């Protein structure tokens, strides 16, 4: 793996203010802890910013030892001067030392507790960016209604009026309008309003967080050949084209419906800054072909950005020392870059 590029924005160290990044381990039975420790070591993130690592209180002795074994002892000022362990108290969990690859009710409860505490810190504006470790959907089983994932949970906690999931890499940005739903339900779920709201959230993130002043947005068709003038479906003329016109009326350089079998090549060639896709695999199939190891998942539309690695818990390989940390490394670097841009835009203020 190539060494990550250090952010060029180093003014946060000399300007007298501190960038604050929240971090969770995810389910500690998965690969989250090992890739996060590697990422902290590779990026040296806690030398430049304050990293607030949220963890269930009963796991702090184990985590402190794990940091020491990784060459990142908390008691050495020269190692991680910016790392702060935020111990989160709880009631249900009894797990004090994880067993890699063996998720449990306790490990999932601990993962939820850490995530919930980090969300609260974001609500209180104590963080500039959140970085989440991988979790199973089961950490939300006790909630009613049950959010589909961390994206929806955090958006609700932070009161996002509109939000979207952006898969983010150096060569390609994709944004699905519908996410974890059956393919048969997609045509029923697509509406002009839903496409427009997703596009607006994505553009806000591109401008404010990714420093793209005038984003160019491709809006995919749903059907093959973008419906072929109605012969293969009418969603393009009935829903997608009107949504594209509304985005254009809002001042966005949006083009569509575009044919999905060519647009990703066009985007990677520089024609577009992001591709708005109609369903999950239309977005993630091309993205993971290009960015399988180094992609990140960015939640658009919230007051505090959330970014995560583009992989799951990988229980089958947890604890074996073979998990690839590249996605987490890139995610941490992207989190720092976003946090610096956000702080710079508001003059270093914590407000």
C-alpha positions in Angstrom: 0.0 0.0 0.0 1.3 3.4 -0.9 1.8 5.9 1.9 -1.2 8.2 2.3 -0.8 11.8 1.2 -0.6 14.1 4.1 -3.1 17.0 3.9 -1.7 20.3 2.6 -3.8 22.3 5.1 -1.4 22.4 8.1 -2.5 25.8 9.3 -4.7 24.2 12.0 -1.5 23.6 14.0 -0.2 27.1 13.9 -3.5 29.0 14.0 -4.1 28.2 17.7 -7.1 25.9 17.2 -7.5 22.1 17.2 -9.3 20.0 14.7 -11.5 17.3 16.5 -12.2 14.0 14.9 -14.5 11.4 16.6 -13.8 7.7 16.0 -15.5 4.4 16.9 -14.1 0.9 16.6 -17.3 -0.6 15.3 -18.0 -4.2 16.5 -14.8 -5.1 18.3 -15.3 -8.8 17.2 -14.7 -7.7 13.6 -11.7 -6.1 11.9 -12.5 -2.6 13.0 -10.0 -2.4 15.9 -7.1 -3.8 13.9 -7.5 -1.6 10.9 -8.1 1.5 13.1 -4.9 0.9 15.1 -3.0 0.4 11.8 -4.5 3.6 10.4 -3.6 5.6 13.5 0.0 4.4 13.2 0.3 4.8 9.4 -1.3 8.3 9.2 0.0 9.6 12.6 -3.3 11.4 12.7 -3.2 12.1 16.5 0.0 14.0 16.0 -1.9 16.7 14.1 -5.4 16.7 15.4 -7.4 15.6 18.5 -8.8 12.2 18.0 -11.6 11.3 20.4 -11.9 7.5 20.4 -15.3 6.5 21.8 -15.2 3.0 23.4 -17.3 1.1 26.0 -15.8 1.8 29.4 -15.2 -1.8 30.2 -13.1 -2.2 27.1 -10.6 0.6 27.9 -8.0 -1.7 29.6 -8.0 -4.1 26.6 -7.8 -1.2 24.2 -5.0 0.5 26.1 -3.0 -2.8 25.9 -3.8 -3.2 22.2 -2.5 0.4 21.5 0.7 -0.5 23.4 1.2 -3.7 21.4 0.7 -1.6 18.2 3.5 0.7 19.2 1.1 3.5 20.2 1.3 3.7 24.0 -0.9 6.3 25.6 1.6 7.1 28.2 4.2 8.3 25.7 3.8 12.0 24.8 5.7 11.5 21.6 3.4 8.7 20.3 -0.2 9.9 20.2 -0.4 13.3 21.9 -3.8 14.0 20.4 -5.5 10.7 21.2 -8.2 10.8 23.9 -10.1 7.7 25.0 -13.8 8.6 25.7 -15.1 5.8 27.9 -18.8 5.3 27.6 -20.6 3.8 30.6 -23.3 1.2 30.2 -25.3 -1.6 31.8 -25.9 -4.6 29.6 -22.5 -5.6 28.2 -20.3 -8.0 30.2 -17.7 -8.4 27.4 -14.3 -7.1 28.6 -12.0 -8.7 26.1 -13.3 -9.4 22.6 -13.0 -12.7 20.8 -12.1 -11.9 17.2 -14.7 -13.3 14.7 -17.3 -14.0 17.3 -19.9 -11.3 17.5 -22.2 -11.3 20.4 -25.1 -9.3 22.0 -22.5 -7.7 24.3 -20.1 -6.6 21.5 -23.0 -5.2 19.5 -24.4 -3.3 22.5 -20.9 -1.9 23.1 -20.7 -0.8 19.4 -24.0 0.9 19.7 -23.1 2.6 22.9 -19.9 4.1 21.4 -21.8 5.2 18.3 -24.6 6.8 20.3 -22.1 8.7 22.5 -20.2 10.0 19.4 -23.5 11.1 17.9 -24.3 13.1 21.0 -20.9 14.8 20.9 -21.6 15.7 17.3 -25.0 17.1 18.3 -23.2 19.3 20.9 -20.7 20.4 18.2 -17.8 18.9 20.1 -16.6 17.2 16.8 -15.7 18.4 13.3 -16.0 15.0 11.6 -17.1 11.5 12.7 -15.3 8.4 11.6 -17.3 5.1 12.2 -15.9 1.6 12.3 -17.8 -1.3 10.7 -20.8 -2.7 12.4 -23.5 -5.3 11.7 -27.0 -4.1 11.2 -27.9 -6.0 14.4 -26.6 -3.2 16.7 -29.9 -1.4 16.0 -32.2 -4.4 16.7 -33.3 -2.9 20.0 -34.6 0.3 18.4 -38.2 0.8 17.1 -38.4 1.7 14.4 -35.1 0.1 13.5 -32.8 2.2 11.3 -31.4 0.4 8.3 -27.8 1.4 9.2 -25.4 3.9 10.7 -26.2 6.4 7.9 -29.8 6.6 8.8 -29.2 6.5 12.6 -26.8 9.4 12.5 -28.9 11.4 10.2 -31.8 11.1 12.5 -29.8 11.9 15.6 -28.3 15.0 14.0 -31.7 16.1 12.6 -30.7 16.1 9.0 -33.5 17.4 6.8 -32.1 15.7 3.7 -29.2 13.2 3.6 -27.5 10.8 1.2 -24.8 8.2 1.0 -21.8 9.0 -1.1 -19.2 6.5 -2.0 -16.0 8.5 -2.3 -12.7 7.7 -4.0 -9.9 9.6 -5.7 -11.4 8.8 -9.2 -15.1 8.3 -8.7 -17.9 9.7 -6.5 -21.3 7.9 -6.6 -24.5 8.6 -4.8 -27.4 6.1 -4.8 -30.9 7.6 -4.5 -32.3 4.3 -3.1 -30.1 2.1 -1.0 -30.9 -1.1 0.9 -34.2 -2.1 -0.7 -35.3 -4.9 -3.0 -34.6 -4.1 -6.7 -38.3 -4.8 -7.4 -39.3 -1.9 -5.1 -36.9 0.7 -6.7 -39.4 2.0 -9.4 -42.1 2.5 -6.8 -39.7 4.4 -4.5 -38.2 6.7 -7.1 -39.9 10.1 -7.0 -38.9 13.5 -8.4 -38.6 14.9 -4.8 -36.4 12.0 -3.6 -34.0 12.4 -6.6 -33.8 16.2 -6.1 -33.3 15.9 -2.3 -30.5 13.4 -2.8 -28.9 15.5 -5.4 -29.0 18.6 -3.3 -27.4 16.8 -0.3 -24.7 15.4 -2.5 -23.9 18.8 -4.1 -23.7 20.5 -0.6 -21.1 17.9 0.5 -19.1 18.3 -2.7 -19.0 22.1 -2.3 -18.6 22.4 1.5 -16.6 19.3 2.4 -14.8 18.2 -0.8 -13.9 21.7 -2.1 -15.5 21.4 -5.5 -16.9 24.9 -6.1 -19.3 24.1 -9.0 -20.0 20.3 -9.1 -21.0 18.7 -12.3 -23.7 16.0 -11.6 -24.6 13.1 -13.8 -28.1 11.8 -13.2 -28.4 8.1 -14.3 -31.3 6.6 -16.0 -33.0 3.6 -14.4 -33.6 1.4 -17.4 -31.1 0.1 -20.1 -30.2 2.9 -22.6 -32.0 5.4 -20.2 -35.3 4.0 -21.3 -34.6 4.2 -25.1 -37.2 7.0 -25.5 -39.9 5.1 -23.6 -39.5 1.7 -25.3 -37.8 0.2 -22.2 -39.6 2.2 -19.5 -41.0 5.6 -18.7 -39.3 6.4 -15.5 -36.8 8.5 -17.3 -39.4 10.9 -18.9 -41.8 10.7 -16.0 -39.5 11.1 -13.0 -35.8 11.4 -13.7 -35.9 14.1 -16.4 -38.2 16.4 -14.3 -35.9 15.9 -11.3 -32.9 16.8 -13.4 -34.7 20.0 -14.5 -35.4 20.9 -10.9 -31.7 20.5 -10.0 -30.8 22.7 -12.9 -33.3 25.3 -11.8 -31.6 25.3 -8.4 -28.4 26.3 -10.1 -26.7 22.9 -10.3 -24.9 21.7 -13.4 -26.9 18.5 -13.6 -27.3 16.4 -16.8 -29.6 13.5 -17.4 -31.1 11.0 -17.6 -27.7 9.7 -18.8 -27.0 6.1 -19.9 -25.6 4.1 -17.0 -23.4 1.9 -19.1 -21.2 4.8 -20.2 -21.5 7.4 -17.5 -18.9 6.0 -15.1 -16.2 6.0 -17.8 -17.2 9.6 -18.5 -17.0 10.5 -14.8 -13.6 8.9 -14.4 -12.4 10.8 -17.5 -13.3 14.1 -15.9 -16.7 14.9 -17.3 -18.6 14.7 -14.0 -17.7 15.2 -10.3 -20.4 12.7 -9.1 -22.9 10.3 -10.5 -26.4 10.2 -9.0 -27.6 6.6 -9.3 -31.1 5.2 -9.0 -30.3 2.1 -6.9 -27.6 0.5 -4.8 -25.8 -1.8 -7.2 -25.9 0.7 -10.1 -23.7 2.9 -7.9 -21.6 0.4 -5.9 -20.8 -2.1 -8.6 -18.8 0.4 -10.7 -17.4 2.1 -7.6 -16.0 -1.1 -6.0 -14.5 -2.2 -9.3 -12.4 0.9 -9.2 -12.1 1.6 -5.4 -12.4 -1.9 -3.8 -9.6 -1.3 -1.3 -9.5 2.5 -0.9 -13.0 3.8 -1.0 -14.9 5.6 1.8 -18.6 6.0 2.6 -19.5 9.6 3.3 -22.9 10.7 4.7 -24.0 13.9 3.1 -26.5 16.4 4.5 -25.6 16.4 8.2 -24.3 19.3 10.2 -21.2 17.2 11.1 -19.9 14.9 8.4 -19.6 11.2 8.9 -17.2 9.1 6.9 -16.4 5.4 7.2 -14.4 2.7 5.4 -16.2 1.0 2.5 -16.2 -2.5 4.0 -17.9 -4.5 6.7 -16.9 -6.3 9.8 -15.2 -9.2 8.0 -15.6 -11.6 11.0 -14.1 -14.4 9.0 -10.6 -12.8 8.9 -10.8 -10.8 12.1 -7.7 -11.2 14.4 -5.6 -12.9 11.8 -3.5 -9.9 10.9 -4.5 -10.0 7.2 -7.1 -7.3 7.1 -6.2 -4.6 4.6 -6.2 -1.2 6.4 -6.1 0.9 3.2 -9.8 2.0 3.3 -9.5 3.1 6.9 -6.2 4.9 6.2 -7.8 6.8 3.4 -10.9 7.5 5.4 -8.9 9.0 8.3 -6.9 11.2 5.9 -10.1 12.3 4.1 -11.7 13.0 7.5 -8.8 15.3 8.4 -8.9 17.1 5.1 -12.7 17.7 5.5 -12.3 18.8 9.1 -9.6 21.4 8.2 -11.7 22.7 5.4 -14.7 23.1 7.7 -12.7 24.8 10.4 -11.0 27.1 7.9 -14.4 28.1 6.4 -15.6 29.3 9.8 -12.3 30.9 10.8 -11.3 28.2 13.3 -14.4 28.6 15.5 -15.9 25.7 17.4 -19.4 27.1 16.8 
